[in-house]
Amino acid sequence: MNPVMWLDDIGKPAWIALMIVSFILFWPAGFLVLGYLIGSGRMGCWTHHRGERWQARMERMQQRMQERAAAWCGPSWQANTRASSGNWAFDDYRAETLRRLEEEQRQFTEYLERLRRAKDKAEFDQWMAEMRNRPQSPEPQPSA
């Protein structure tokens, strides 16, 4: 795992600690870390893609858990995760439930995207209304 993903998994405190240590050890490195944090949006409160980063973090965590399970249980573990249990009714139920959950996840992701778009549109419309209703300052009259 690369260091950026590792620090993202730990969270903002790890990034802040890295920045402080960088400033203490070599101040230009501290500015580089600070610039990276601001530029990548890792420290910004104004980022609109927070859900996407959370989703990516959860996917990485799930991948690591699968890798650890494969290492613990042996290489045949992943091949057996979708293998038949020997009970056709249960296998059908499991397949249908997984398909339904994947569909619900897709629908929920689309719902969140629609909410984000609606919020952005409402904020933009409010800004446009404020700009239209703003009183125009009278132009200064030349003194005669």
C-alpha positions as CSV (number, residue, x, y, z in Angstrom):
1,M,0.0,0.0,0.0
2,N,1.4,3.4,-0.9
3,P,2.0,6.0,1.9
4,V,-0.8,8.4,0.7
5,M,-3.5,5.7,1.0
6,W,-2.1,4.6,4.4
7,L,-2.2,8.2,5.7
8,D,-5.7,8.7,4.2
9,D,-6.9,5.6,6.1
10,I,-5.6,7.0,9.3
11,G,-7.2,10.3,8.6
12,K,-6.5,14.0,9.0
13,P,-4.5,13.7,12.3
14,A,-1.8,11.7,10.4
15,W,-1.6,14.3,7.7
16,I,-1.3,17.1,10.3
17,A,1.4,15.2,12.2
18,L,3.3,14.7,9.0
19,M,3.1,18.3,8.2
20,I,4.3,19.4,11.6
21,V,7.2,17.0,11.6
22,S,8.1,18.2,8.1
23,F,8.1,21.8,9.3
24,I,10.3,20.9,12.2
25,L,12.8,18.8,10.3
26,F,13.0,20.8,7.1
27,W,10.7,23.7,6.6
28,P,10.5,23.6,2.8
29,A,9.2,20.0,3.1
30,G,6.5,21.3,5.4
31,F,5.4,23.7,2.8
32,L,5.3,21.0,0.2
33,V,3.1,18.8,2.4
34,L,0.9,21.8,3.2
35,G,0.6,22.6,-0.5
36,Y,-0.3,19.0,-1.3
37,L,-2.9,18.8,1.4
38,I,-4.6,22.0,0.2
39,G,-4.3,21.2,-3.5
40,S,-5.6,17.6,-3.2
41,G,-8.6,18.8,-1.0
42,R,-7.6,16.5,1.9
43,M,-7.8,19.4,4.4
44,G,-10.5,21.4,2.8
45,C,-13.9,21.6,4.4
46,W,-15.4,22.9,1.1
47,T,-14.9,19.7,-0.9
48,H,-18.1,18.3,-2.5
49,H,-16.7,14.8,-3.2
50,R,-16.3,13.7,0.4
51,G,-18.7,10.7,-0.3
52,E,-16.5,9.5,-3.2
53,R,-13.4,9.5,-1.0
54,W,-15.4,7.6,1.7
55,Q,-16.5,5.1,-0.9
56,A,-12.9,4.6,-2.1
57,R,-11.7,4.2,1.4
58,M,-14.3,1.5,2.1
59,E,-13.4,-0.3,-1.1
60,R,-9.7,-0.3,-0.1
61,M,-10.6,-1.6,3.4
62,Q,-12.7,-4.4,1.9
63,Q,-9.9,-5.3,-0.5
64,R,-7.4,-5.5,2.4
65,M,-9.8,-7.7,4.4
66,Q,-10.1,-10.1,1.4
67,E,-6.4,-10.2,1.0
68,R,-5.9,-10.9,4.7
69,A,-8.5,-13.6,4.6
70,A,-6.9,-15.2,1.6
71,A,-3.5,-15.1,3.3
72,W,-5.0,-16.7,6.5
73,C,-7.3,-19.3,4.9
74,G,-5.2,-20.2,1.9
75,P,-5.3,-19.4,-1.8
76,S,-8.5,-21.4,-2.4
77,W,-10.5,-19.1,-0.1
78,Q,-11.4,-16.6,-2.8
79,A,-12.4,-19.3,-5.2
80,N,-14.7,-20.7,-2.5
81,T,-16.5,-17.5,-1.7
82,R,-18.9,-17.8,-4.6
83,A,-18.8,-21.6,-4.8
84,S,-21.9,-23.7,-4.2
85,S,-22.8,-24.5,-0.6
86,G,-24.5,-27.7,-1.8
87,N,-27.9,-26.3,-1.1
88,W,-29.5,-25.0,-4.3
89,A,-32.2,-23.0,-2.5
90,F,-29.6,-21.2,-0.3
91,D,-27.4,-20.6,-3.3
92,D,-30.3,-19.0,-5.2
93,Y,-31.3,-17.0,-2.2
94,R,-27.7,-15.8,-1.7
95,A,-27.3,-14.8,-5.4
96,E,-30.6,-12.9,-5.4
97,T,-29.8,-11.1,-2.2
98,L,-26.3,-10.1,-3.4
99,R,-27.8,-8.9,-6.7
100,R,-30.5,-6.9,-4.8
101,L,-27.9,-5.3,-2.5
102,E,-25.7,-4.3,-5.4
103,E,-28.8,-2.8,-7.1
104,E,-29.7,-0.9,-3.9
105,Q,-26.2,0.4,-3.6
106,R,-26.2,1.6,-7.2
107,Q,-29.6,3.3,-6.6
108,F,-28.4,5.0,-3.4
109,T,-25.3,6.3,-5.1
110,E,-27.4,7.8,-7.9
111,Y,-29.7,9.3,-5.2
112,L,-26.8,10.9,-3.5
113,E,-25.6,12.3,-6.8
114,R,-29.1,13.8,-7.5
115,L,-29.1,15.4,-4.0
116,R,-25.6,16.9,-4.6
117,R,-26.8,18.3,-8.0
118,A,-30.0,19.7,-6.4
119,K,-28.1,21.4,-3.6
120,D,-25.6,22.9,-6.1
121,K,-28.4,24.2,-8.3
122,A,-30.3,25.7,-5.3
123,E,-27.1,27.4,-4.1
124,F,-26.4,28.7,-7.6
125,D,-30.0,29.9,-8.0
126,Q,-29.9,31.7,-4.7
127,W,-26.6,33.4,-5.7
128,M,-28.1,34.5,-9.0
129,A,-31.2,35.9,-7.2
130,E,-29.0,37.8,-4.9
131,M,-27.0,39.2,-7.8
132,R,-30.2,40.3,-9.6
133,N,-31.7,41.9,-6.5
134,R,-28.6,43.7,-5.4
135,P,-29.1,47.4,-5.5
136,Q,-27.1,49.1,-8.1
137,S,-24.9,51.8,-6.7
138,P,-25.5,55.1,-8.5
139,E,-22.7,56.3,-10.7
140,P,-20.9,59.4,-9.3
141,Q,-22.1,62.6,-11.0
142,P,-19.4,64.8,-12.3
143,S,-19.3,68.1,-10.5
144,A,-20.0,71.1,-12.7
